[in-house]
Amino acid sequence: METPENEVFRDTIGTINEEGKRAWVFPKIPSGKFYKYRKIVSYFLLLFLVAAPFVKINGNQFLLFNILERRFNIFGFPFWPQDFHLFVISMLIGVIFVALFTVAFGRIFCGWICPQTIFMEMVFRRIEFWIDGDRNKQRRLDRQKWDAEKIRKRVLKWSIFLIISFLIANVFLAYLIGSDTLIRYVIDGPFKHVSTLFSLIIFTAVFYFVFAWFREQVCIIACPYGRLQGVLLDNKSIVVAYDHKRGEAENGRKSFRKNEDREALGYGDCIDCFQCVHVCPTGIDIRNGTQLECVNCTACIDECDHIMESVNLPKGLIRYASEANIEKKEKFKLTPRLKGYIAVLIILMGVFLGMLTLRNDVEARVLRLPGQLYEHKDGDIISNVFTYKLVNKTNDAIDNVSFKLRKYKGTIKLVSTKDDFIVPEQGIAEGTLFIEIEKSELKGDKNKLMIEVYSHDRIIETTTVNFLGPRSYK
């Protein structure tokens, strides 16, 4: 089948020119209803992002991802390595949640919630507009020779970008090492913590590179989420879409002429002004259909609505719509695939909440000392040696901690400590203990013991161990 001469299909990325080089995007300053909503959402999320590592609930940092010490706080709930299954389920819930919204509403996460987009469009891009001007001024400045004006603007912009990147790096570090630790390091001075300073410099350089140079290429090339659109989207997904039925009509697009009857001439409502292209932060033409570069930022919707108002045509030529809605006027409804995602999400959330409710504040682990068998003592006593580890997940120290055997008559002797001790808040207590039981109490060479952990007279945890004894022959 031959391609009609008047149809041109896009087969390259919009930010790459014919020579294969980077085509720099100079978007127009966006404005309109959706842009106002995005600013409100973005600045709220920016405030949350900056404040989250410094807000505490019950003494726990609201969000913490300390990979080195394997400590994680999510919404004020501490997660230890022993809670890794809970952390995995919470991540799965996040993935399913994003997948569900992608199937239903396309790449809306990228345009409204993604930190990359928020920082790029609502912080760095707005600073660029303030210093360099709108689209045409930026293009002229880019072609301009390196005179005093260009040097002054470039140095000012790059300096501000560097300062903001440094501040973002500090916030990012607060998520990794904890806000209290970061503040202490700042007070101590950078040269007393050289390794942390080196990490801070690396993070600053990465953020500066991303927002000053790489920019929209993160969404187009680096981010795998854009590639998932091709798998997750279908013709019923609501995305930022161009109504080609209305915009093209029978004879396609045509520039606007006053007092011309476009409908009678068979032309669509699109006046081919290219304003939707000029305002796009990733440099695409939304009229080519759904594309992986589109981050659903709605800038083209606002710009097109403004143009339609100017020429007295109905708004909504570019709008949130599905292909089925444009082609067949179908309304949005829950598809079997959406129902499946919702069911999986509900099940995972139920499992997570159940596990979170049943989680103990103290976790005990008693393990046999490697390479050690039982010891036969006077009075027909059999002794086994174990190591113990108690993890306190609360913000209060647990005192008067002791061990007792359930059912079996025997004694537990701690090595190098008293029979009762303290587990520090959000800390670990570990050591060695001996369990001694009379031989007559044992039933064979391997006996399963239940150990109860007490604080004062209250059981706070139970655990089991295998106790070895002499093999009995009959």
N, C-alpha and C positions, 0 to 999 in steps of 0.2 A: 504494500500500500504506500503510495507516494504522499509526502507531506505537502499540504497546500502552501503556495508561495507566500500567502499573507499571514501564516502562522509561524511563530518562532518559539521554540521550546528551550527553556533554560537548562543547560547541561553543565554549568560551572557554578562554583561558589561565588556569591556576589562580591566578596571582598578580595577576589583574585582577578587581576586584569588579564588581557590577552597574552601578555608576555610571561605570565605566571608569577608576577610580583604582587606584593601586598597593595591592594587598593584601599587607601585610608578612607574611613567613613567620617564625613562631616555632617551630622544630622542637624536639622532645623530645631530651634527651641520649641518644645512641645507645649501645648496649652489645651484647655478644655475640661469638660466634666470629669472624664475618667482620670485625667492627669491630677486633678485636685484630690480625687479619692485615693489615688496611688500615693500622693505625698503624705496624706494623713496616715495611711497604713505603713508606709515606709519609715516615717519618723517615729512612729510608735514602736516598730520593730527595731529600729536603730537604738532607741532608748533602752528597750529590753535587752538587746545584744550587749550593750555597754554595761548595763547595770547588773545583769544576771550573775556574773562571777563575784560581785561585791555584796549581793543580797544574801542573807542567811535565814534559814528556817530551823528552829531548834538547834542553833549552833552549827548547822551544816550549810555549806555553800550551795546556793540554789542550783547551779550547774558546774560540775567539775569533771574533767576527763584526764586525770593524772595517770597516764599510761605507764610511766616509769615505776611508780609505787603501786600500780594496779588498784587505784582508788577512784571510784566514780560516784558522783552525786547527780541524780536526775530529779529535778523539781524538789530538791531538798531531801530526797531519800538516798541514803548512802548505800552503795553497792560495792562489796568486797569480791576478791577472786572466787570465794566460795559461792557468790551469787551470780556467777557468770551466766548461768542458764537464764536468769531473770533479765540480764542485760541483753542477751541474744534475742529473747522474745520481744523485748521493748524495741529493739532495732527492726525486727521483722514486722512489728506493728507499724512502725514508721514507713517502711518500704511498701507495705500493702496499702497504707493510707495514701501515699503519694501515687501509687499505681492506680488506685480507685479514682482519685481526682483527675489523673491524666486521661483515663478512659472516658470519664464523664465530661471534663472541661478542658482537655488538652494541656498545653504547657503553662497553665495559669500559675503554677508554683514558681516558674522561672521569672515571670513578669512582675509578680506581686510580693513574693516572699523570699526568694533566693538572695542571700547576702551579697553575692557578686553583683547582681543587677541593682540592688538597692544602693550599695556603695558607689557603683559606677554611674548610675543615672541620677541619683539624688544628692550625691556629694561631689564626686570628682567632675562629672559632666557640668554640673551647675557652676562650679568654680571656673571651669573652662569657658562657659558662656559669659561669665562675669568679666574675665580677663581678655579673652580673644574675640568675643562678640558672637553673633549668630552665624549661620552656615556660610553665607557668602563672604563675610569678613574673615572667617577661619580659612576658607579656601584661598583668599587673596594673601593672607598672612603666610600660609604654607608655601606659596609660590614666590613670596617676597624675598629679596636678598637679605643677608644677615646685617641689617643696619641697626641703629641704636634702638629703634622702636621694637623690632623683633627680638633682639637680645634681652631687652628689659622685660617684655611680656613672657618670653620663654623662661628666663631665670626666676621670675616671680611665680609663675605657674608651677614649675618643677620644684621650687623650694617648698611651696605650700603642699604639693603632693607628697613630698618627702616627709614633712612634719606629720601629716595625717597618716601616712603609712607607718610611721614610728608609733603613733598613738594606737593604731589598730593592732600593731604587733604586741604592744604592752597588754591590751585587752585579751588578745589571743593567748598570750603567755599566762595570764591570770586564769584562763580556763584549764591550762595544762598543769601548772604547779600550785595553783591556789592563790587567791587574792591576798591573804595574810602573808604568805611567803613573798609574793611580789612586792608588797609594800615594805616589808622588812628589808628586802634586798635594795630597794630604792633608798631607804633611810641609811643603810650601811654604806652605800656608795657602790658604783658599778665595778670598780677594780677589785673589790673584795669577793666578787662572784664572777670571775672572768668567763667561766663556761656559760653561765646564764646570759652574760653580756654578748657573747659570741652568738648564741641562739637568737637573741633579740635583733642583732644586726642582720642575721640571715633572714629572719621573718620580715624585717623592714624591707630588705632588698627584694624579696619575693612579692610582697604586696605592692611595692613601687613599680616593679616590672609589670605586674598584672594590670594595674589601673592606669599607668602612664603610657604603656606601649602595647601590651598584649590585648587588653580591653575586650571587645566583643568576640575575639578569637577564642576566648575561654568557652563561651557558649557554643561556638560553631565547631571548634576542633577538639578542645580538651574535655569538655563535659560529656559524659556518656548518656546523660539523660535525654539530650536531643535525639540521639540515635534510637532511644526506646520508643519515641513517638511512632515510628514506622511500624512497630510491633503492637503497641497498645491502642493507637487510634483506629477508629472505624468511621463509616459515613454517618454515624449517629452521635459522634463526639462533638461537643460544642467548643468551637475554636474561634479565634479572630479570623473571619472569613469575608471574602469579597463576593457579593451577590452578582455572579457573572450573568445570570439570567436577566437581571434588571440592567446591569451595567453595559452589557454588550448588545442586547436585543438581537435584531436580525442582521444589521449592517455594521456592528461593532461600535467602537468608541469614536468620538469626534469632539474637537475643540468647541467651546461654547460660543454661540453667536446670539446676540440679543434679538428677541422677537422671532426666533426660529422655532418651528414646530418639529422638535426632534422625533417625537413619537410618529408623526405622519411620514417622516423621512426614513424611519426604521432604525434610528440610532438609539443607543442606550443612554442611560443617565451619566455614565462616566465621561467627563469632559477632557480626559487625558492631560490633566494639569501636572501630574507627577508629584503633587504635594505629599501623598502618602509614601512615596519613595524617599523624598527628601527628609522627611521627619523620622524615618525608621532608623533606630540605633544600630541595626545590623546590616543596613544597606540593601534590603531586599525589596522586591516589588510584590506586594501582597496579592496583586491581580494574577500572579502566576500560580496561585493556589497555596495549599498548606506546604510549608517548607521547614526543614529541620532548623534553619537559622531563626525562625520566628519564635520569640519568647513571650508572645501574648501580652505585650506591654501596653496595648491599646492606643498608642500614639497615632497610628494611622486612622483609627476610628474617630478620634477627636478632630483630626485635621480634615478628614473627608466630610464629617458632619458640618464643619465650619464652611467648607466650600459649597456644599449642597444648600446651606442657608443663603449663601451669597448669590447663588444663581436661581433661587426660588424653586428648588427641587426637594423632594422628601429626603429626610435624613435616613441613615441606616443602610446606605449602599455598602459600607464596610461595617460589620457588626459582629457580635457574638452569635454564632449560628452554626448548625451542623450542615453537612452536605445534603442530608436527607431533607432538612428544612428548606434549603435553597431550591432543590430540585423538585420536591414533592409537597412542600409546605407542612411536613410532619413536625409535630410538637415533640419536645423532649420527654422520654419515658425511660423507665428502668428496663434495661435489656437483661437477658439471662446472664450475660457475662458480668454486668454490674451487680446483679443480685448475688452471684457467686463470690465476688470480691467482698461484698458487704457481709456475707455469711462467714467467710474466713476471718475477716477483721473482728467481727463480734466474738467468734470462738477464741481467737488469740487474746483479745482483751479480757475475756472471762477467765481464761487460763492464767493470764498475768496477774489479774486482781486476786484470784484465788491463791496463787503462790505467794503473792506479796502479803496477803493476810496471814498465811500460815508460816511465814518466815520468822525464825527466832531472832531475838535481839543478841543472843549469845550462841556461838557455834563451837562445839567441842569436837576435837579429833584426837583419839588415842591410838597409837600405832606401835606395833612390836618393834623393839630395837633390832635393826638388821643383824643377822648372823648369830642371834642369841636364842638358845633353847631354854628349857626350864632348869631350875636349880633345886636340889633336894636338901632341905634343912632339917635341923634337929626337931624332934617331935612330930615326925612324919608330915612336915610342912613342905608344900610345893610352891616355889616362887618364880614369877615371870617378871621381866623388866620391860617397861614401855616408855615411850615418849608421849607427851601430851602437848596440845596447843589449844588455847582458848582465844577466840576472837570476839571482842566486845564491839558491837556495831552501834552502841548508843553513845550519847555525849556525857554520860555519868559513869564514874568509876564504880565497879562492882566489888564490894569488899566481903570479907569472911567467906571466901570461896573454898569449898571442900568437895572431896569425892567419897561416894559410898557405893557399895555393891548392892544390887538388888537380888533377892532370893538366896544367893550363895552366902555362907558364913565365911568371912575372911577379912583381911585388913588391907588397906591401901596406905603405903608409906611414900611420902614425897622425899626427893633427894635435894639437899641443899636449901630447903625452905621449910616453913612451918606447915602444919597440916591444913591451915587456912591462910589464904593469901588474897591479894588484890589484883584485879584485872583493870588497867587504866582505861579511861574513856577513849573510844575509837582506837584502842590499842590491842596488843597481843600479849598473853602470858603463856610461856612455854617452859618445859622442863622435863625431868625424868621421874618416874614413879615405879615402885614395886608393888605387885599384887601377890599376897600370900594366902593360900587356902589349904586346909587340911586335905590330905590325900583321899580320905574317906568320902569327902564331899564331891569328888570328881567322878565323872561318868565317861571314862575312856581317855584317850590321848588328846582329844581336842574338845574343848568346852566353850560354848558361847556365853560370855558374861555381859550383863547389862550394867553399865556404870551410870550413876546419877550424879549430876553436878548441882551442888547446893550453894545458895547465897543466904547466909544465916540458916533459917529452917525452910527455905522455899526452893523447890526444884526449878532450876532455870534451863536445864538441858539434859538430855540423855544420849548415850552413845553405846556402841557395842564393840567388843574385842574378842578375839579367839585366844583362849588360855590353854597352853600346852601342859600336858602331864605325862606320866609314864604309861605306856601301853599295858593294858591289862590282858592276861592270858587265862583262859578257862580250860 
